[in-house]
């Protein structure tokens, strides 16, 4: 007897209308950047190094052959950022890339381990200017040219919604708050301060962000700077994220260009990985050399295109805008 589940298992998640909408979106984005004089580039997705961010885990593959006769681990990139920064340091000027990115352990309604990312960098651009362009790109992708936007300070959101001072709160007080708000699993979790802040933000603040307009959250704590430079106050980072209808869509930085500071952050990330029982990531010495050579003052952003397409089409699951998500591969 034929298995009915297998009879339909071969079909794509996205219907023909969604596939056409994706093709139109990609064409519109390429036109936008071409009109703005931004060069489209391609960089490797499988590399000998990867980003060290403790919150992201890259997928890996094993290669053996010329160059590495004894074999080596290749990381499928969580973002094309490091290679693009090497191009910037080599004098590329403004650049963008539309490519696949990969993250282990991420699958669900809003996640797939392989997803489509749009990333771009503009030398000589400050963060407010980049935020304005990100808003324009989001409006283009959503098909909503008149969609309003607002900015919210990260610390102000915690003060307003949760009455928490993000700069004074310690891990135990944040744990207590999470338990009191009945966040599932909080009692048994072992997180650092930023881990608790992220949990509270994702469960109690993010769902209400951008209900009727684009919402940019700015000035994250310095401990969450990632690859952004710090603001003059020393407490906050020149970083923003974009949310719409409770969905995170973009993460942008005024890019850190200090090679020594970047090396120190890589080491701190790997220390955090070891403390969490995860293997460290081989540090990308080439991107450090590019920073040492001289990265132009620039701002950059990564945008999740699958999620934008979901919102445009009114889909609830990322599977509906992908040809074949994880469960269909």
N, C-alpha and C positions, 0 to 999 in steps of 0.2 A: 504493500500500500504506500502511496506517495505521502511524504511528510509535508503537510500544508505550510508549516513554518518555513521549511526550506524553499518551498515554491515562491515565497515572497521575500526571502532573506537576501536575494541577489539585487533587489531593487534599490535605487538611490534614496537617500532621505529627502533630498530636495526635489520638488517637482519642477516641471519645465519652466514655469513662471519664475521660480526662485533662481534657477540657473541663468535665465535671461537677465534677471535683475542684478545678479552678481557680475555678469559680463558688462552690463551697462555701467555699474558702479566703478569697475576697474578702468573702463575707458574714460569715464568722467574724471576720475582722479588723475590719470595720466595726462589728460588735457589740462587740468588745473595746474599741475606742476610744470608742464612744458610751457604754458603761457607765462608762468612766473620765472622762467629761466632756471629751473632747478633740474639738475642732471639726474637721470635714472641710472642706477648702478646695480650690479650684482656682486655679491660676496659669498664665500663658501659657507655652506650650512653644516658641514662636518669638519671639525677642526681638532687640533691636538690640545687646545685649551678651551676654556669657557668662562663665563661669568661666575663669580664666587658667592653671589648673594645667597645667604642661608635660607631665604624664603623660597628659592627656586631650585629645582633639581633637574639637571639635564638628562635626557636619554643618551645612552652611549652605544657605540658599535665597536667591533674589533676589526682592525685592518692589519693585514700582513702582506708585504710585497715590497717593490722598489721604494726606496727612501727609508722604510721601516722593515728591514728583512726579518727582525725578531718579533715583529708585531707591536702594535701600540693601540691604546684606547683613543677613539675619536668621539668627541662630544657633539651631539646634534644641538645646534645653537638655540638658546632660549630667546635670543635677540641678536640681530646682526650688528649691534652697536660697536663692538671693538674693531671689527674690520672697517666699518664706515669711518670711525675716528682715525684710523690709519690713512684712509683716503683723504680725509680733511687735512691731516698734518702734511700730506704730500702735495697739497695745493689744489684739491679738487674743486673748491668753491661749494656752493649749496648743492646738496645731493638728497635723493630720496630712494627708497627701495620698497617694493612690494614682494614679499616672499613668505615662505613657510617658516614657522618657529615651532619649537618642541619643548614640552615640559612634562617630566615624569610625574605620575601620581595625580594628574588633573584630568578628571572626566566627570561629566554631569550635565545638568541642564544648560549651564553657561560655559562649560569647559570641554575641550577636547585636547588630547596630548599633542596633536598636530593641528596647527591653526594658521590663519593668514594674518600677517602683520604688515602695517604700513609704518615706516619709520623715516623721518627726515630731519635734516640739520641745516641751519642757516648761520653761517659766519656773520659776525657783526650784529646779531639779533639779540635783543634782551627778552626776558621772560614775558612781560606784558604784550609785546608785539607778537611773540609766538602764540600766546593764548588767543589773541584775536584771530590768527590764522587757523588755529585748531578749531575755533568756533565756526569759522567759515567752511572748513572741510567737513565738520560734523553736519552742518546744515545741508551741504551738498549731498553728503552720503545719505542723510535721512529724508531728503526731498522736501525739506521744510525751510525755505529761504528766509522766512521771517521769525524763526524761532529765537526767543530772547535768551540771554545768558546772564548769570550772576556769579559773583565771586564770594567764597566763604573761607575765612581763616580757620585752619584746622583746630587750633586751641579754642577759638571762639565757639566752634560747634560743640566741643566737649563741655564747655562751660554752660552753653545755652540748653543743650539737650539732657546732659547728665550731671551738671553741677560738679564737674571734675576739673581740677587744675592739672593739665597734662605735664607741666614742668615740675610740680611738687609731689605728685602721687607716686607711691612706691608700689612694687609688685603685689604685696600682701593686701593693701587697700583696694587695688584694682581687682584682685581675685575675689575679695569679699563683695565688691559691687557686682561682679559677674554672677556670683552664686545667688546674691539677693535678687537679681533680675532673672533668675532661672534659665541661664544659658546652659544648654545641654552639655554635660561633661565637664563643666568648669571646676567642679569640686576636685576632680581627679587630675586636672591638668597641671603640668609644670612648665610655666612660661616665664620669660623675662619681661621686663617692663613694657618693651615695645610689642611683645607678643600679646600681652593683655590689652594694650591700647588697640591693637589691630582687631582683636576679637570683639571688643566692645564697639568699635567703629563699625565693623562689618555687620553686626547683629542689631545694633540699636540706633545707629545714625544713618548709615548708607541707604537702607531701604526707603527712606523718605526723601533722599536727595534727587533733585531734578524732576520732580513730579510733573511740572508743566513747562520747564525751561532747562537749558543746559546749566549744569552746576559745576563750577571749577573750585576745587578745594586747594588752597595755597598754604605756604609757610608751614610745612611739616616740621616736626622736631628735628634738631640736628642729628640725633641718633638714627633717624630714618632718611638721611640724606641720600643713601645709595651712591649714585655717581654724580650727584649735584654738588655744586659749591655751596658754602654756607653764606647766609645773609650777614650783613654788617653787625647784627645784634649778637651773633655767635650762638644763639639759642635755636634758630630755625634755619631751614635749608631752602635754597632757591629751587623749589620743586612744586609741581602741581599735579593733580589728577582730575580727570573729567568724568562726571557721572550724569546719566540721563535715565529717568524712570527707575532709579535705584541700581542701575547697572554701571559698573566701572568700564570706561571706554578708552582712556588714554592716560599715559604717565609721561610727564615732561620735566626737563631739567635745564637750568643754566649750567652748562657742562663744566665739571671740574677739570682743570687743565694742569694742576700741580702734580707732577709725577711722583714726588715723595709722599704726598698726602694720599694719592691713589694707591701706592704700594702699601702704605700703612693700613688702609681700609681693606685691601685684599687680605692682609695677614689677620686683621680682626675678624673678617668674615670666616676665614678658615679655622680660627680659634673657636668661633661660635659653632661651626660645623662639627668639630671634634667634640665639643662639650655636649652636643646633641646626639652623639653617636653616629654621625654621618661622615663619610670619607671627605677629606679636603679636595678641592679642585686645583689642578695644576694652574699656577698663575701665568697669565699671558704677558710674557716679558716683551713681546713685540709692541703691544699697545703702550706699555710703560716707556719703551724707547721712543715711540711716536710722540708721547706727551713730552718727553725730555727734549726731543727735537723742536717741538713747538706746535701745540694745537691752537688754531685760531680761536679767539673769543667767540663762542657760539652757543646757541640754544638748540635743543633737539627733543623729539617726542616720538613715542611709539603708540600706535593706535590699533585696536583690535577690530579688524574689518568684519569678521563673522558676526560679532555682537551688533555692530552698526546695522548690518543687513537684517539681522533678527528684528531689531526695533523698527526698521523701515517697513518690513513686511508684516509686523504684528505677530511674529512667531514666539512661542514660549520656550522652545528647545533648539539648541544650536544644530542638532541633527537635521532640522528642517531647512537649513540653508547650506548644508554641505552635501556634496555628492555622496561621500561615504565616510561617516564618522567611525569612531573606534568600534562600535558594536556591529558595523557593517563591513569591516575590512577582512 
